[in-house]
């Protein structure tokens, strides 16, 4: 993975990786554009944590995801983005907070970097002020 020096066009969420692995045409097309450098993309370490934390992660998936990461820029979570996400989550009903924390962190990271979030799972991201791109 490239160091966090340059901003990208889009920030990928976990659905892109999962769908790519499952052969979803849109995810495959998107990643082909990234490989050809037609579009630049970043990934949050939190997304990597989510992928590696899945019970169904096997060696083949790990190797595939690791290969995908080499084409992406790292988009680290900053203190300011964490504070912003925390304020958004604090404004939610208590029973919704835990389920939306990861989305708030990605939205705050993307907003700070001026990137769109690329996802198939748009609904939870819409709970926060975000720019979304579907694939």
Protein Blocks (a to p, Z undefined) as FASTA:
>chain_A
ZZdfbccfbdcdfklmmmmmnopaklmmmmmmmmnopaccdddfklmmmmmmpmklcfkl
mmmmmmmmmmpccddddfklmmmmmmmmmmpcfklmmmmmmmmmmmmmmmmnopacddfb
lmlmmmpccddddZZ
